[in-house]
């Protein structure tokens, strides 16, 4: 029998052992294939008409992110199953088979598996590609006529990307086999990471980790108002989480294991002992899982923020569908005009980092009138009813997502200091003014008027897009060179419609990565179950009841899902609060939606893990 035939037969006979690896690869290919089909199809051509450069950039970034996701996901899954098969490989070597032949056999088996997974994944992806496109496009809110359009280049690129990744991972596994010794291969399934006994260093590490994590959480509250704190916050939380898993959790479970009243309650001793070992020996793994969960929830928060930003831009754009800013007064037809406002341009130095050295002043009476007549009177309740002299209400630039500039608390205008009493996003002049507006008292406005440059804002009505286009063109002719800017709300909204796609893609990424994270925990527990199989079978033989052993497995598996999820959710609470402050959006509902989705995904995978664990041990359901 040739090596080729032997590899093919091994692949068929070991299909049960390879099942989880195979499913994970098929899932990866389906995700990548659907994204490639979307990128190369007619749907993408329609999206490019809105903003070709940004749409291309979004999808290129998505393909890169999915490629990195597949690389990490496939690498972890392959390593887990390679370690499980090393004993079989060691037996081949012990029987006299050349190590190079064995490594080539492994490579061929992996290639067969990879090709089959890629072909099946592309077939399923192509079959359901229109469903995927409908889901993404409808979630984004685009009104497009979708057609079933699967192009060969999309399938070819998917095949090349996946097979290159899988080939590199398989070559790495082949090299690992060639460098292994016989005894190492035969005992690979029983190898355990040696961890020191808990001593003083663990207590010091736990205390330091808590302090670092607490300081990281504190900085996250500042990151909401200053983006410069984001990087140190992330680094501190990462280091703190690492220390919590390596130091704090082992100490907690050690304390529980020394509490006899707690420890000797039925199957608790089995659960605690396994938790103590697993968390101490796999702290890197659980740290990365927790961080991934936190980051993924923040991705969903960012996606919902993008949706909120688009909704705000839509509101801003249609306050005045057509608007103009001129340096001199012009005659605009009364039937067009909705509001006319005189603004003052002045030099004003703010005390914030990267703040502008120009201010655009509006008097409070005009501000209150505009906001009230435009239907946003309820937003005035949170603002000062009457400004004192040298006080400012600062209206943020419409559609601002976030800024690395620190908030301005005061301006120096005409050698006088003016205090910013509140920053607000209340809809004022719509999208016609693409900068911050400083609202001052009427008296202050009049006193600064002689030294200021007047600017005239004309906000106009338009019931339809066609009417808005006609009035914008007519207005351009009317004001001529006097116009500083002419705004068309419909055109502007079309240029930023890509924001809706970011929201849909972000929600899709959240679901995919969370599914992958839960699957990684599943594979980790599958591997742990294989390692513990003999131990549990010995316990059954010496008289431990299957019901007690089953309950111990349930508790152990549930805690292995619950602990990283709990830590990740705690991190994400502070992270998403900071993100909400930074983007001036309420992300609390998003946070709870994300947590509920995570709980559903992890609960389903946890149930599957429990049943798989029991089957590995040999416990029948009827025994429980």
C-alpha angles and dihedrals in degrees: 000000000000123000088247092056092044091052091049092049091047090051090054096044094047096048092117091053090047095044099102092042089049093049092048091052093047089050091051092050093048091054094047093042093053091050092049092048089051091049094051101037137089091265090066091050089055091049092049090061089069097053115341098189097048094041091052091047092050093053094043089053090047092052091049092049092048091048090053089046091052091046093054096038095048092042092055094044093048093049091050093053094040089058089050091053098044092092090057089048090050091054090053089051092046089053090058103263111148114255092230091053090050093050091049089049089053091049092051092048090052092048091052090049093046095048092048092047091048094049093046092044092050090048093052092041093051091046093054098032094109091051089052092049092048089051095050097040095045091045088052090050098239118150101219132148103237123206131189101260119164112169125197093234090061092054093043094051091047091051093048095047095047097042093047090052093045093045092053091049091047092050089051089053091048091053089048090054093048091053094048126100124228094249090047092053094046093051099035093107090054099043113121128192109249112235126185121246115265109269140147093302090062092053091048090048092049092051093047090047092052091048093048092046092047091051089048090053089049092052089050089064088056093044088067090070100028122039091201090079093060098087097047089045092054093047093048093048091048093050092042092051091050090053093045092057095042098041117012102044095047089051092050093050092042088056090050091048090055092050101091094190089058099033099053096053102117114282096358093102091062093049095047095047092051092046092051092053099039097048093045094048098040103038092127091055095049092044091057092045092053093046091047091052091050093047092047093052088050089052088057089047089052090049092053089046090056089053090050090048091053092048089051091048089050090053091047093047095054099045085082110006088191124030139163136195116205136178092224134034115269134188110253120183110261093229089060099042121092101164137358119198132179114218131188124227116205142157108261126169115213123204094225126104110267091359120159120259092218130077131197110207129206124180117242097239091057090046094053092046094050095046092046096047092045091058101254099107092126089066090063092069092080093050130079111276093217126014120222122222113285092024126119136195106206116211111204121232110272114261095013107162099185140323136210088211114105116241115269113238096180143011131210108221122172090346091304126112116232120194120223102223096182141002113220140181095201112148106256119148096002119222093328092091112054097191142057119289123212114211114205135175118278091248093052090046092054093046092053096041098089093059097040134090109242120228123188122215120201117190115192140192126242125168099194138027091248091053091048091052092049094049093046090054093045091048091051089056092044099053096033115174092354091076117102091184139349117206128204111189096200094052091045093051091050090053092055098040088106086079089074090056091053088055092052094044091048092053089048092050091050092055095044096047093044090051089049092048092052090046091053090054088048091053091046091053090045089056092045090050090054090052092048096044096099092044093054093044089054089052090053091050094051092054109273107149115246089230092058092045091048092052090049090053091049092052093045095049094044091052092048088058096037100049099056090038091052093048091045092049091049091052092046092051091063093037095051091045089055091045091051092050092046092051094034093236133126104242097168094104089047090052093054092045090052092048092050092050090048091050092050093049094044092045092055092046090045091056090049091048092052093051092045091048091051093049090051091052093044099243114150120220091233089061091062 
